Every structure is written in structure tokens, then in C-alpha cells.
Amino acid sequence: MDKKQKKSNHKKIILIVLFVIIFLLLIFSVFFSLIHINNNNLLKGISINGIDVSGMSKEEATASISEMISKKSEHNIVISTSEDSQITTTFDYLEINYHLNECINRAYSIGRSGNIFENNFAILDLIFHKKNIELEIELNENNLNSLLDDISANLPNKVIQSSYYIENNQLILTRGNAGDTIDTESFKSTLYKALSDLSLTDTYVEAPIKNVSPNPIDINQIYNEVHKEVQNAYYEKNPFKVYSEVVGISFDKNAANELLQNEQDEYVIDLQYTYPEITINDLDINIFQDTLSYFSTNYNLSDKDRTTNLELASSKINGTILSPGEEFSYNTIVGARTIATGYKEAKIYSNGEVVDGIGGGICQISSTLYNAVIFANLEITERYNHQFVTSYVPAGRDATVVYGVKDLKFVNNRSYPIKIEMKVNNGIVTCSILRNKRRYRI
């Protein structure tokens, strides 16, 4: 037999062997598929978030995991920021949702979603490599971010952001200070890991803290927020709508940027005003006749310094008119609470304690205003509560403010202007939010 014939025979043998192997694999695959064709349960070696669901039906797996999720969600989520500081929240507040049905379907599809060979390979692979399917967890990011902002604002060495306010026709810019804040991304990663562990009902999460610098003073942004074009007051008849006058406000951005080249804590910039020719009063219609909402709180007349602070803060707010879509900022309207601006030392809440501090009492003004805003059904855009119940409003109905850290903001979401009347008199703080007379006809 020559070499050429031997080589040819060798190739035939190889082909026959390959054919036999393929044939046997095909027979094995068909036989293997017939064994599992009537298996409607999850395959062995599959777990969900570390919980073994091997051999369970979809319904059994759903019921088992649902019970564990239910037990976990009945417990609070405890967030710690230090050994002595803990904040508690709930699954309901964060609107936590485990996408269980989608996870069960993914687990059930293993060994069933491909062709006969792919399915068999997936089934055989489970024998040697168990597969864990992670539940997709969804929560309300806005509520979580609000909670983290609140925690950051209560840290002892919290960061003070750069800010501004208007006082006596001047724009006052204040440079912030570096301080602590919650490492949001790191916290969220830790929170999701804690929520994924269904074997533990209690959810304890440590909020990592990082030291950060305050945001730089951005003159362009401040200019866009402060700048207003002058506008006369006017009204439309059908339907009847009143538009408040707008006082034009501007300042020299170039001069402001030059001023910021000097390192200092506070900068004073002169504002230029352009006054409208026609105001609401010139329209000869008394538009603010209807009370949209009203709220009052009591204070101690004998505490002279605290009363002075109440009167100062309320006088800044009293008479404020908000056009439709305009946002109110307590800190921008009231300004920094300092000795220079007339504020006195009085009792304040600080880090869970009652201590003496400049501007004590202003949180009663913000809380009274907040309740009036709630009853007027205006859109709250920023608000924080004290760490414990105050004496002047019901639990959960307070609004604490700290210049550069915590603000009370809301938007006039009505189609007409509103007016805020705030008064401090005879031991009572009152806040009324007024609107144009509902049935007024031109």
C-alpha cells in the first residue's frame, strides 16, 4: 500500500470517527432533551439573590422570594453617620421595588431559550457552575437624594455653600467653607448591596462622609437668577388674568468678576434698578382680595431678642409678590442672619441641642410660611425639618433654614400672581397668601 493510499484511508477513519461522535452527540442531545422536556420547574443550580430555588416551580419561587421581600420591607432602614448619629427611613418612603417577576422569568429561561444544543449546554453547565440571578431593585431617586441632602445638612462639620442675598439695593455674595457631606455614589452602592441581601431583614447602612470644597461663586449663574427685565403690570379680560409689574434688576458682571479676584468672605455689589411705569395699584383693581391660605403660630412676647429676630425676618417677607412660575427662596429674601443686619442671639436648634445662636427664632417664621404654602397647595422645591419636634407647629410640619446650607423654596404654580403677608404682633406670627378676587369681572 503506497503512502498516498494510506493517507486517504487515514482521512476516512477520521471522518467516520467524527461522524460517529456527532451522531452520538445528536442522539444524546435528543435523549437529554426528552428527559427535560416535561420539566416545568427551575433547573438545579439556580438561585435568586443567593436563595436556592432549584426544582421550584415559577409560582413556588415567586411565593418564597415574595415572602422574604415582604418581611424585609416591614423593617426600617437605619442609616448611620457616626457612632451616636442614626437616621431611620422606610421602604415606603424610598418606594423600593424588587422586580421579582422579571427575575423569575430570567431564571426560568435558562436551558429553555436557545436551540437544542444551547439548552443542553446550559443545563450541563449548571452541574459544574451554579448560576445566581440578581433581582433588579428600583427606588425613588428624588426621595433618596432628598434624604441624603438632609443628612448632609445635619452633619456637625457640614459644608457651607457659597450663596447670595439682596440687602438695601445691594447684592451680597458670601463665600462658602469646606466641610463634610455624604459620599452619595458610595452610599448608594452600599445601600443596594444591603437591600439585595434577603436573608437579613434588618437593613443597616453606613453613610460614608467625604470632605469637599464649596461650589465656586458663579457670577453668570447669579446674574441669570437676579437679572430681570422691567415689565409693567397689566391684565387680560378673557379669561381674566392679572400680571404683576416687574422691577428691572441688573449689575455689572465685569466689575463683579474683578471684585471676586480678591480673596474675602463677603462681596458687596451695587444693583441697578429700573422701575415700571405701571404697577398693580395703578390698574385700579384690588386684585389681592381672596385669601388662598392662612396659618399662625404663637411666640413668647417676653423673649425680646427672639421677638426682634421674628420681626426682622417677617418684615423681609411681608408684601412679597410672586408671578406665575416664580420661585421663592427664604434665604435669598431674608438674607444672612448676622449681628450687622440686626439679628440678636436667641435659642436655636443645633445638632439636636438647644443652644444660643444668632438669628434664633427665624425657623418659626419659615415654618409658619411653610404651613401656609402647604394649605395654598403651592409646589415645594426645597424644605428640611428639624431633628426633633418643635413647639410651635405639629410634628412633621416644620421647616428649618440655615443660611448657605438649608433653604425653604417653593414655586407659584398658579396661573395668577400671589402675595405673601407676614406679620408678627402680640405673640402671634401670621402668614396669609392672597390671590386676585375669584369672581372679579372687567
C-alpha positions in Angstrom: 0.0 0.0 0.0 1.6 3.3 -1.0 1.8 6.4 1.1 -1.0 8.1 -0.9 -3.5 5.3 -0.2 -2.5 5.2 3.5 -3.2 8.9 3.8 -6.5 8.6 2.1 -7.6 5.7 4.5 -6.5 7.7 7.5 -8.7 10.6 6.4 -11.7 8.2 6.0 -11.2 6.9 9.5 -11.1 10.4 11.0 -14.3 11.3 9.1 -16.0 8.1 10.3 -15.0 8.8 13.9 -16.2 12.4 13.7 -19.5 11.3 12.2 -19.9 8.7 15.0 -19.2 11.4 17.6 -21.6 13.9 16.0 -24.2 11.1 15.7 -23.8 10.1 19.4 -24.0 13.8 20.5 -27.1 14.2 18.5 -28.6 11.1 20.0 -27.5 12.2 23.4 -29.0 15.7 22.9 -32.3 14.3 21.8 -32.4 11.9 24.7 -31.3 14.7 27.1 -34.0 17.0 25.8 -36.7 14.3 26.1 -35.7 13.9 29.8 -36.2 17.6 30.5 -39.0 18.4 28.0 -41.7 17.9 30.7 -39.7 19.7 33.4 -41.6 22.9 34.2 -39.6 23.7 37.3 -36.5 25.9 37.6 -33.3 23.9 37.0 -31.0 22.7 39.6 -28.1 25.0 40.4 -30.2 28.3 40.1 -30.5 30.8 42.9 -32.0 34.3 43.2 -30.0 36.8 45.3 -28.3 33.8 46.9 -31.6 32.0 47.7 -31.6 28.5 46.2 -34.7 28.0 44.1 -33.6 24.7 42.5 -36.5 22.4 41.4 -39.2 25.0 42.3 -42.0 25.9 40.0 -42.2 29.6 39.0 -45.2 30.0 41.4 -43.3 28.4 44.3 -40.2 30.5 43.7 -42.3 33.7 43.4 -44.1 32.9 46.7 -40.9 32.1 48.5 -38.9 35.2 47.4 -42.0 37.4 47.8 -42.3 36.4 51.5 -38.7 37.2 52.1 -39.1 40.6 50.5 -42.3 41.3 52.4 -40.5 40.5 55.8 -37.6 42.7 54.8 -39.8 45.7 53.8 -41.6 45.6 57.1 -38.4 46.7 58.8 -36.9 50.2 58.8 -33.7 51.2 57.0 -31.3 52.6 59.5 -28.6 54.9 58.2 -25.7 55.7 60.5 -23.3 58.7 60.1 -21.3 58.2 63.3 -21.4 56.1 66.4 -24.0 58.4 68.0 -26.0 59.5 65.0 -28.6 57.5 63.2 -31.4 58.4 60.8 -34.3 56.0 60.1 -36.3 55.7 56.9 -38.7 53.2 55.4 -39.2 51.1 52.3 -42.4 53.0 51.5 -40.7 56.4 51.6 -38.0 55.3 49.2 -40.6 53.4 47.1 -38.4 50.4 46.9 -39.5 47.9 44.3 -37.9 44.4 43.6 -38.6 43.4 40.0 -39.3 39.8 41.0 -41.4 38.6 38.1 -38.8 39.6 35.6 -36.1 37.9 37.6 -38.2 34.7 37.9 -38.7 34.7 34.1 -35.0 35.1 33.5 -34.2 32.2 35.9 -36.9 30.0 34.2 -35.5 30.8 30.7 -32.1 29.2 31.5 -31.9 25.9 29.5 -35.1 26.8 27.5 -34.4 30.0 25.5 -32.0 28.6 22.8 -31.8 25.7 20.4 -31.4 22.1 21.4 -27.7 22.2 21.7 -27.6 25.6 23.5 -30.2 24.5 26.0 -28.4 21.2 26.7 -25.1 23.0 27.2 -26.8 25.4 29.6 -28.3 22.5 31.6 -24.9 20.7 31.8 -23.1 23.9 32.7 -25.3 24.3 35.8 -23.9 21.0 37.1 -20.5 22.5 37.3 -21.2 26.2 37.6 -24.2 27.3 39.7 -25.9 30.5 38.5 -27.2 33.3 40.7 -29.8 35.7 39.3 -29.8 39.2 40.9 -33.1 41.0 41.5 -33.3 44.4 39.8 -34.0 46.9 42.6 -35.7 50.2 41.8 -36.3 53.1 44.2 -37.3 56.8 44.1 -34.0 58.6 43.4 -35.5 62.0 44.2 -36.6 60.9 47.7 -33.2 59.2 48.3 -31.3 62.3 47.2 -33.6 64.5 49.4 -32.8 62.2 52.4 -29.1 62.3 51.7 -29.2 66.1 51.4 -31.0 66.3 54.7 -28.4 64.1 56.4 -25.5 66.1 54.9 -27.1 69.3 56.2 -27.2 68.0 59.7 -23.5 66.9 59.9 -21.6 68.7 62.6 -18.9 69.9 60.2 -21.1 70.4 57.2 -20.0 72.1 54.1 -21.3 75.7 53.7 -22.1 76.6 50.1 -21.4 79.9 48.6 -24.6 81.9 48.4 -26.1 85.4 47.9 -28.9 87.7 49.0 -30.2 91.2 48.4 -30.0 93.8 51.1 -30.6 97.6 50.8 -30.3 97.7 47.0 -27.1 95.7 47.1 -26.2 92.1 46.1 -24.3 90.4 48.9 -22.2 87.4 47.9 -20.9 85.1 50.6 -18.0 82.7 50.0 -18.7 79.2 51.4 -16.5 77.0 53.6 -15.2 73.5 53.0 -16.8 70.7 55.1 -18.3 67.3 55.2 -21.0 65.8 53.0 -22.3 62.3 52.3 -20.4 60.4 49.5 -23.6 59.8 47.6 -22.4 57.3 45.0 -20.5 55.2 47.5 -23.6 55.2 49.8 -26.0 54.2 47.0 -23.7 51.2 46.2 -23.7 50.1 49.8 -27.5 50.6 50.1 -28.2 48.5 47.0 -26.0 45.7 48.4 -27.8 45.8 51.8 -31.2 45.7 50.0 -30.1 42.7 47.9 -29.4 40.6 51.0 -32.8 39.0 51.5 -31.5 36.7 54.2 -31.3 39.7 56.6 -34.5 41.6 57.5 -32.7 44.5 59.2 -31.1 47.0 56.9 -28.2 48.9 58.4 -26.2 51.2 56.1 -23.3 53.4 57.0 -23.2 56.7 55.1 -19.6 57.4 54.1 -18.5 61.0 54.6 -16.1 63.0 52.5 -14.7 66.5 52.9 -15.5 68.8 49.9 -14.9 72.4 49.0 -17.9 74.7 48.4 -19.1 75.4 44.9 -17.3 78.4 43.5 -19.2 81.7 43.1 -20.6 81.7 39.6 -21.3 85.3 38.6 -23.0 84.3 35.3 -25.4 82.0 37.1 -26.2 84.6 39.8 -26.7 87.2 37.1 -29.2 84.9 35.3 -31.1 84.4 38.6 -31.1 88.0 39.8 -31.4 89.8 36.4 -34.9 90.9 35.5 -36.3 92.9 32.6 -38.6 95.7 33.7 -42.3 95.0 33.0 -45.4 97.0 33.5 -48.4 95.4 35.3 -51.3 94.5 33.1 -54.3 92.3 32.8 -56.2 90.3 30.2 -60.0 90.1 30.1 -60.9 86.8 28.6 -60.1 84.9 30.6 -59.3 87.4 33.3 -55.7 87.3 34.3 -53.5 89.8 36.1 -49.8 90.1 35.6 -47.8 91.8 38.3 -45.2 94.5 37.5 -41.6 93.5 37.5 -38.8 95.8 38.7 -35.8 95.6 36.4 -32.7 94.5 38.2 -29.1 94.3 36.9 -25.5 94.7 37.9 -22.1 95.0 36.2 -20.8 91.4 35.7 -17.3 92.5 34.7 -16.9 94.6 37.8 -18.2 91.7 39.9 -15.7 89.3 38.4 -12.9 91.7 39.1 -14.1 92.0 42.7 -14.0 88.2 43.1 -10.3 88.2 42.3 -9.8 89.4 45.9 -10.0 86.6 48.5 -12.6 87.6 51.1 -15.6 86.2 52.8 -18.1 88.7 51.6 -18.6 90.8 48.5 -20.9 93.8 48.1 -22.2 94.7 44.6 -24.4 97.6 43.8 -27.6 96.8 41.9 -29.2 98.9 39.2 -32.9 99.2 39.3 -35.4 100.2 36.6 -38.9 100.8 37.9 -42.0 100.1 35.8 -44.3 102.9 34.9 -47.5 100.9 35.7 -47.9 98.9 38.9 -50.8 96.7 40.1 -52.0 99.6 42.2 -52.2 101.7 39.1 -54.6 99.3 37.4 -57.2 100.5 39.9 -58.3 97.0 40.7 -57.9 95.4 44.1 -56.7 92.0 42.9 -55.5 90.6 46.2 -58.8 90.2 47.9 -59.1 86.5 48.3 -57.2 84.6 51.0 -55.7 81.5 49.4 -54.4 80.2 52.7 -53.7 81.3 56.3 -51.6 79.9 59.2 -50.5 81.3 62.5 -48.1 80.3 65.4 -47.6 81.7 68.9 -44.4 83.0 70.4 -43.2 84.3 73.8 -43.5 88.1 73.9 -41.2 88.3 77.0 -38.2 87.0 74.9 -37.2 90.3 73.4 -34.2 89.2 71.4 -36.2 86.3 69.8 -39.1 88.7 69.0 -36.7 91.1 67.3 -35.5 88.2 65.0 -39.1 87.2 64.2 -39.9 90.8 63.3 -36.8 91.3 61.1 -37.4 88.1 59.1 -41.1 88.6 58.7 -40.6 92.2 57.5 -38.4 91.0 54.7 -41.1 88.5 53.5 -44.2 90.7 54.0 -45.5 92.1 50.8 -43.6 89.7 48.5 -45.5 89.2 45.2 -44.7 86.1 43.1 -45.6 86.0 39.5 -46.8 82.7 37.9 -43.8 80.3 37.8 -41.6 82.4 40.0 -39.7 80.7 42.8 -39.4 81.9 46.4 -36.2 81.4 48.3 -36.3 82.1 52.0 -32.5 82.6 52.3 -32.4 84.9 49.3 -35.3 87.1 50.6 -34.3 87.1 54.3 -30.6 87.1 53.8 -27.8 86.2 56.2 -28.6 86.3 59.9 -25.8 88.4 61.4 -25.3 91.0 64.1 -24.6 93.5 61.4 -28.1 93.0 59.8 -29.7 93.5 63.2 -30.3 89.9 64.5 -29.9 89.0 68.1 -28.7 85.9 70.0 -31.6 83.6 70.9 -32.3 79.9 71.4 -31.7 77.8 68.3 -31.7 74.0 67.5 -28.2 72.9 66.6 -27.2 69.2 66.1 -30.1 68.0 68.2 -29.4 70.5 71.0 -30.9 73.9 72.1 -28.1 76.5 72.2 -27.7 80.2 71.8 -27.2 81.4 68.3 -27.5 84.5 66.0 -31.0 84.7 64.5 -32.8 82.3 66.9 -36.4 82.2 66.0 -36.3 82.6 62.3 -37.2 78.9 61.8 -40.6 79.8 63.3 -41.1 82.3 60.5 -40.1 79.7 57.9 -42.3 77.0 59.5 -45.3 79.4 59.6 -44.8 80.3 56.0 -44.3 76.6 55.0 -47.6 75.6 56.5 -49.4 78.5 54.7 -47.7 77.3 51.4 -48.9 73.7 52.1 -52.5 74.9 52.5 -52.2 77.0 49.4 -51.1 73.9 47.5 -48.1 75.5 46.1 -45.1 73.5 44.8 -42.4 72.9 47.4 -39.0 72.7 45.8 -36.8 72.6 48.9 -37.5 72.0 52.6 -35.9 70.4 55.6 -37.3 69.5 59.0 -35.7 69.8 62.5 -34.2 66.7 64.1 -37.0 66.7 66.7 -40.4 68.2 67.2 -40.7 71.9 67.6 -43.1 73.6 70.0 -44.9 75.9 67.5 -46.1 73.6 64.8 -47.4 70.0 64.7 -44.9 67.2 64.2 -43.6 66.9 60.6 -44.9 70.4 59.7 -41.8 72.4 60.4 -39.2 73.9 58.0 -35.7 74.6 59.3 -33.4 77.1 57.5 -29.7 77.6 57.7 -28.0 80.2 55.5 -25.8 78.5 52.9 -27.0 75.0 54.0 -30.8 74.7 54.2 -33.4 76.7 52.4 -37.1 76.8 52.1 -38.1 77.2 48.4 -41.5 77.0 46.6 -42.9 77.9 43.3 -46.1 79.9 42.5 -47.6 77.1 40.3 -50.8 79.1 39.9 -51.8 81.0 36.7 -52.0 84.3 38.6 -49.8 86.3 40.9 -49.9 85.7 44.7 -49.0 88.0 47.6 -47.5 86.9 50.9 -48.5 88.9 54.0 -46.4 88.1 57.1 -46.9 89.8 60.4 -45.5 89.5 64.0 -47.7 91.1 66.6 -48.9 90.4 70.2 -47.4 87.0 70.5 -48.7 85.7 67.2 -47.0 85.1 63.9 -49.4 85.2 61.0 -48.9 84.3 57.3 -51.6 84.9 54.6 -51.2 84.0 51.0 -53.5 86.1 48.8 -54.7 85.9 45.3 -56.9 88.0 43.0 -60.6 88.1 43.6 -62.1 85.0 42.1 -65.3 86.4 40.7 -63.9 89.8 39.7 -65.2 90.9 36.2 -63.9 93.6 34.0 
